[in-house]
Amino acid sequence: MYAAATEKSALVLEIGSKYVKCGLSEERAPRVVLPWKAAELMRAPRSSAQWLAFLGPALRAVCFDHLRVSPIHRRFVVCEELVGPRAFREALLETLFTALKAASVALVPTALVVLYATAHHTALVVDCGWAEARVLPVFKGLPIPHLYATIPTGSADCCRKIAAEMRETHPEFALADAEDVLERACFAQQMEPIADTVDAEFPTATNASLKVPARLRSEAVEHLFVGNEENGASIVSGLLELVKKLPVDVRAAMLANVFLVGGTAMIPGFAQRVIDEVRSALQRDDEFRGLASATAPPEDLVRLVAAHFPRNVVAWVGASIFAGTDSSRSVAVSAQEYASRDFRLPDWLSIATPTE
């Protein structure tokens, strides 16, 4: 069942650490993607009052200046991570209910709602973001939250590496320039490397010519697969560690449905390189050798879930689809319900943890 045609469309927000995506329910793409300073602000602990000072003006601008719609008495569907600062969550809800006068708010985990944009109910969801990658196994529509994991590597590490090297020849090179280079010039080498890679050259915002060495174009993202110098974390090793913790009877299903989403997953060649690295690692691991021989060869055992939308917005699309269903209304919290709960909602991991 879907909402009556007379009901206002819900406002759908996907709040990431680097960008916020916003639009209306049942649309196929967000209307606006805006830079978001949450990642910088989360480096230090902040109170609810400090978050309110940031979120109030930011979300008003999203609604009135960018979407040009009134949020008053509208439903909100907000994608959020399973783990985040409680002060941020409380400030977000207070802003939506008090400042924007929302009729109701449905908070949904990004790693779960993303599956609404696919034909799958089982997947190993890997959200590759700016500061980290977040992994959640979902089996037949049910998340396994006690196995939720974060891998401390992402696009920010790539940009820092690019900036450090480019500053040797361009002292004025900024981190924002590095993000532009990552998006326009970098790619993931495959396990059989491309031998004839060339330098990339393109104009900058100041119309100056910028040359990116061929070596840097692939080396900037290599740590995502083999580990960085600081903590050795890589997306591949993090995936393998999580799979080993899975119940034996669901491992094959998870490996056959690896779903890579997020901005980092948009790097050309990234998705295929992750899958190839996982396949190679499984062949070398005694614990998985029997699984491969009993079910399928490694190339069939580990497969990607096809993304029918760009991987950096597929979570928003899933939330947009979810917002048009009765399920979004049944899990939503109204302003009155929120007040009756002493202006607090339990976080996802406390809900998932049974009490004695």
C-alpha positions as CSV (number, residue, x, y, z in Angstrom):
1,M,0.0,0.0,0.0
2,Y,1.2,3.4,-0.8
3,A,0.3,6.8,0.5
4,A,-2.7,8.6,-0.9
5,A,-1.9,11.0,-3.7
6,T,-3.1,13.9,-1.5
7,E,-0.4,13.4,1.1
8,K,2.7,15.6,0.8
9,S,5.9,13.8,-0.3
10,A,8.3,13.0,2.5
11,L,11.6,14.8,2.7
12,V,14.4,12.3,2.5
13,L,17.9,13.0,3.9
14,E,21.0,10.9,3.8
15,I,23.4,12.5,6.2
16,G,27.0,11.5,5.6
17,S,30.2,12.7,7.1
18,K,31.2,14.6,3.9
19,Y,28.0,15.3,2.0
20,V,24.3,15.5,2.7
21,K,21.9,14.3,0.0
22,C,18.3,15.5,0.1
23,G,15.2,15.2,-2.0
24,L,11.6,14.0,-2.1
25,S,10.2,10.5,-1.6
26,E,9.7,8.2,-4.6
27,E,12.1,10.1,-6.8
28,R,15.0,8.4,-8.5
29,A,17.8,10.8,-7.4
30,P,18.4,13.4,-4.7
31,R,17.6,16.9,-5.8
32,V,20.6,18.4,-4.0
33,V,23.9,17.1,-2.8
34,L,25.7,19.5,-0.5
35,P,29.0,19.6,1.2
36,W,28.7,18.8,4.9
37,K,31.1,19.7,7.7
38,A,30.0,16.9,10.1
39,A,33.2,14.9,9.6
40,E,35.3,17.9,10.7
41,L,33.1,18.7,13.7
42,M,33.1,15.1,14.9
43,R,36.8,15.1,15.5
44,A,36.1,16.5,18.9
45,P,33.3,15.7,21.3
46,R,30.4,18.2,21.1
47,S,27.3,18.8,23.2
48,S,23.8,18.7,21.9
49,A,23.7,22.5,22.2
50,Q,26.8,22.8,19.9
51,W,25.2,20.4,17.4
52,L,22.0,22.4,17.5
53,A,23.9,25.6,16.6
54,F,25.2,23.8,13.5
55,L,22.2,21.7,12.4
56,G,19.5,24.4,12.8
57,P,20.8,26.8,10.1
58,A,22.1,23.9,8.0
59,L,18.8,22.1,7.7
60,R,16.8,25.3,7.3
61,A,19.0,26.1,4.3
62,V,18.5,22.6,2.9
63,C,14.7,22.9,3.0
64,F,14.1,26.6,2.1
65,D,17.1,27.6,0.0
66,H,18.0,24.4,-1.8
67,L,14.9,22.2,-2.0
68,R,12.6,25.2,-1.8
69,V,9.9,23.3,0.1
70,S,8.3,24.0,3.5
71,P,9.2,21.2,6.0
72,I,6.3,22.1,8.2
73,H,4.0,19.1,8.9
74,R,5.9,16.9,6.5
75,R,7.3,13.5,7.1
76,F,11.0,13.1,7.2
77,V,13.0,9.9,6.4
78,V,16.6,10.1,7.5
79,C,19.3,7.6,6.7
80,E,21.8,7.3,9.6
81,E,24.7,5.1,10.6
82,L,24.2,2.4,13.2
83,V,26.9,4.0,15.4
84,G,27.2,7.8,15.9
85,P,27.4,10.5,18.6
86,R,24.3,10.5,20.7
87,A,24.5,14.2,21.1
88,F,24.3,14.6,17.3
89,R,21.3,12.3,17.1
90,E,19.4,14.2,19.8
91,A,20.2,17.5,18.2
92,L,19.0,16.3,14.8
93,L,15.7,15.1,16.2
94,E,15.2,18.4,18.2
95,T,16.0,20.4,15.0
96,L,13.5,18.4,12.9
97,F,10.7,18.5,15.4
98,T,11.2,22.0,17.0
99,A,12.8,24.2,14.3
100,L,11.3,22.6,11.2
101,K,8.0,21.4,12.7
102,A,8.2,17.9,11.2
103,A,5.0,15.8,11.4
104,S,7.0,12.7,12.0
105,V,10.6,11.3,11.6
106,A,11.6,7.8,10.5
107,L,15.3,7.0,11.3
108,V,16.6,4.1,9.1
109,P,20.0,2.5,9.0
110,T,21.8,3.3,5.8
111,A,23.1,-0.2,5.4
112,L,19.7,-1.7,5.6
113,V,17.6,0.7,3.6
114,V,20.0,0.6,0.7
115,L,18.6,-2.8,-0.3
116,Y,15.3,-1.2,-1.2
117,A,17.1,0.0,-4.4
118,T,17.9,-3.6,-5.3
119,A,16.1,-6.9,-5.9
120,H,18.0,-8.4,-2.9
121,H,17.1,-9.1,0.7
122,T,20.5,-10.7,1.5
123,A,23.8,-8.9,1.1
124,L,27.1,-8.0,2.8
125,V,26.7,-4.2,2.6
126,V,29.9,-2.3,2.5
127,D,29.4,1.5,2.7
128,C,32.7,3.0,1.6
129,G,32.8,6.6,2.9
130,W,35.0,9.5,3.4
131,A,36.6,8.6,6.7
132,E,35.9,4.9,7.0
133,A,34.1,1.9,5.5
134,R,31.1,0.4,7.4
135,V,30.1,-3.2,7.0
136,L,26.8,-4.8,7.9
137,P,25.6,-8.3,7.0
138,V,21.9,-8.5,6.1
139,F,20.3,-12.0,5.8
140,K,16.8,-12.3,4.4
141,G,16.0,-8.7,5.3
142,L,17.3,-9.0,8.8
143,P,20.5,-7.2,9.8
144,I,23.0,-8.9,12.0
145,P,24.0,-5.9,14.1
146,H,26.4,-7.6,16.5
147,L,28.7,-8.1,13.5
148,Y,28.5,-4.5,12.4
149,A,32.1,-3.4,11.8
150,T,34.0,-0.2,10.7
151,I,37.2,-0.2,8.8
152,P,39.3,3.0,9.4
153,T,40.2,3.8,5.8
154,G,38.5,5.8,3.1
155,S,38.7,8.6,0.5
156,A,40.2,11.0,3.1
157,D,43.3,8.9,3.3
158,C,43.5,8.9,-0.5
159,C,43.2,12.7,-0.6
160,R,45.9,13.2,2.1
161,K,48.3,11.0,0.0
162,I,47.6,13.0,-3.1
163,A,48.0,16.3,-1.4
164,A,51.3,15.3,0.2
165,E,52.8,14.4,-3.1
166,M,51.4,17.2,-5.2
167,R,52.6,19.8,-2.7
168,E,56.2,18.9,-3.6
169,T,55.7,20.6,-6.9
170,H,52.6,22.7,-6.1
171,P,53.0,24.2,-2.6
172,E,49.6,25.8,-2.7
173,F,47.9,22.5,-3.4
174,A,44.9,22.1,-1.0
175,L,43.0,19.1,0.3
176,A,40.0,20.2,-1.8
177,D,42.2,20.1,-4.9
178,A,43.1,16.5,-3.9
179,E,39.5,15.5,-3.8
180,D,39.1,16.9,-7.3
181,V,42.1,14.8,-8.5
182,L,40.8,11.7,-6.8
183,E,37.5,12.1,-8.6
184,R,38.8,13.0,-12.0
185,A,42.2,11.2,-12.4
186,C,42.5,8.3,-10.0
187,F,41.6,4.7,-10.5
188,A,42.2,1.3,-9.0
189,Q,44.7,-0.9,-10.7
190,Q,43.6,-4.5,-11.2
191,M,45.5,-7.5,-10.0
192,E,47.0,-7.6,-13.5
193,P,48.2,-4.0,-13.7
194,I,47.7,-1.8,-16.7
195,A,51.2,-1.1,-18.0
196,D,50.7,1.9,-20.2
197,T,49.2,4.3,-17.7
198,V,49.9,8.0,-18.6
199,D,50.0,11.3,-16.7
200,A,46.7,13.1,-16.3
201,E,46.5,16.7,-17.1
202,F,43.5,19.0,-16.7
203,P,42.7,22.7,-15.8
204,T,42.1,23.7,-12.2
205,A,39.6,26.2,-10.9
206,T,42.2,29.0,-11.6
207,N,42.6,27.8,-15.2
208,A,46.2,26.6,-14.4
209,S,47.3,23.3,-15.9
210,L,47.7,20.5,-13.4
211,K,49.6,17.3,-14.2
212,V,49.1,14.3,-12.1
213,P,51.8,11.6,-12.4
214,A,50.7,8.3,-13.8
215,R,52.1,6.5,-10.8
216,L,50.1,8.6,-8.3
217,R,46.8,8.0,-10.1
218,S,46.7,4.4,-8.9
219,E,49.0,4.5,-5.9
220,A,46.8,7.0,-4.1
221,V,44.1,4.4,-3.7
222,E,46.2,1.3,-3.3
223,H,46.1,1.3,0.5
224,L,42.3,0.6,0.3
225,F,43.2,-2.9,-0.8
226,V,46.5,-3.7,0.9
227,G,46.4,-1.6,4.0
228,N,47.8,1.8,5.1
229,E,51.0,2.6,6.9
230,E,49.3,3.9,10.1
231,N,47.2,0.9,11.1
232,G,47.3,-1.6,8.3
233,A,43.6,-1.4,7.8
234,S,42.2,-2.3,4.4
235,I,38.7,-2.9,3.1
236,V,39.7,-6.4,1.9
237,S,41.2,-7.5,5.3
238,G,38.2,-6.0,7.1
239,L,35.8,-7.9,5.0
240,L,37.6,-11.2,5.5
241,E,37.7,-10.7,9.3
242,L,34.0,-10.1,9.4
243,V,33.2,-13.1,7.2
244,K,35.1,-15.3,9.5
245,K,32.8,-14.2,12.4
246,L,29.6,-15.0,10.4
247,P,27.7,-18.2,11.1
248,V,29.0,-20.9,8.8
249,D,25.6,-21.5,7.2
250,V,25.3,-17.9,5.9
251,R,28.9,-17.3,4.8
252,A,28.3,-18.5,1.2
253,A,25.2,-16.3,0.9
254,M,27.0,-13.2,2.1
255,L,30.0,-13.8,-0.2
256,A,27.7,-14.3,-3.2
257,N,26.1,-10.9,-2.5
258,V,28.7,-8.3,-1.7
259,F,27.2,-4.8,-2.1
260,L,29.7,-1.9,-2.4
261,V,28.1,1.5,-2.0
262,G,29.3,5.0,-1.0
263,G,31.5,7.7,-2.7
264,T,34.7,5.7,-2.4
265,A,33.1,2.8,-4.3
266,M,32.8,5.2,-7.3
267,I,36.5,5.1,-8.0
268,P,36.9,3.4,-11.4
269,G,38.0,-0.2,-11.0
270,F,37.4,-0.2,-7.2
271,A,34.6,-2.7,-7.0
272,Q,36.2,-5.3,-9.2
273,R,39.5,-5.0,-7.4
274,V,37.9,-5.6,-4.0
275,I,36.1,-8.7,-5.3
276,D,39.3,-10.0,-7.0
277,E,41.3,-9.5,-3.8
278,V,38.7,-11.2,-1.7
279,R,38.7,-14.2,-4.1
280,S,42.5,-14.4,-4.0
281,A,42.6,-14.2,-0.2
282,L,40.0,-17.0,0.1
283,Q,42.1,-19.3,-2.0
284,R,45.0,-18.8,0.4
285,D,43.0,-19.2,3.5
286,D,42.6,-22.7,4.8
287,E,39.3,-21.8,6.6
288,F,37.6,-21.0,3.3
289,R,39.2,-23.5,1.0
290,G,36.7,-26.1,1.9
291,L,33.8,-23.7,1.4
292,A,35.0,-22.8,-2.1
293,S,35.4,-26.5,-3.1
294,A,32.1,-27.5,-1.6
295,T,29.9,-24.8,-3.2
296,A,31.6,-23.1,-6.2
297,P,34.9,-22.0,-7.5
298,P,36.2,-18.6,-6.0
299,E,35.1,-16.6,-9.1
300,D,31.5,-17.9,-8.5
301,L,31.6,-17.9,-4.7
302,V,32.3,-14.2,-4.4
303,R,30.1,-11.9,-6.5
304,L,29.0,-8.3,-6.6
305,V,25.4,-7.1,-6.2
306,A,24.7,-5.1,-9.3
307,A,24.1,-1.4,-8.6
308,H,21.3,0.0,-10.8
309,F,22.0,3.5,-9.5
310,P,25.3,5.3,-8.9
311,R,26.9,3.8,-5.9
312,N,27.3,7.1,-4.2
313,V,23.5,7.8,-4.2
314,V,22.0,4.3,-4.1
315,A,21.4,4.5,-0.3
316,W,19.4,7.7,-0.8
317,V,17.4,6.0,-3.6
318,G,16.6,3.1,-1.3
319,A,15.4,5.5,1.4
320,S,13.3,7.3,-1.2
321,I,11.6,4.1,-2.2
322,F,11.2,3.1,1.5
323,A,9.6,6.5,2.2
324,G,6.7,5.7,-0.2
325,T,5.7,2.5,1.7
326,D,3.5,1.9,4.7
327,S,6.5,0.5,6.5
328,S,8.1,4.0,6.7
329,R,4.9,5.3,8.4
330,S,4.8,2.4,10.9
331,V,8.3,3.0,12.1
332,A,8.1,6.8,12.2
333,V,7.9,8.8,15.4
334,S,5.6,11.8,15.7
335,A,6.5,14.9,17.7
336,Q,4.0,13.8,20.5
337,E,5.5,10.3,20.7
338,Y,9.0,11.8,20.8
339,A,8.0,14.1,23.7
340,S,6.4,11.2,25.6
341,R,9.7,9.3,25.4
342,D,11.5,12.2,27.3
343,F,12.9,13.5,24.0
344,R,15.1,10.4,23.5
345,L,15.2,7.4,21.2
346,P,17.3,4.3,21.8
347,D,20.1,3.8,19.4
348,W,20.2,0.8,17.0
349,L,22.7,-1.3,18.9
350,S,20.8,-0.9,22.2
351,I,17.6,-2.1,20.4
352,A,19.5,-5.1,19.0
353,T,21.0,-6.1,22.3
354,P,18.6,-8.2,24.3
355,T,18.1,-7.3,28.0
356,E,17.9,-9.7,30.9
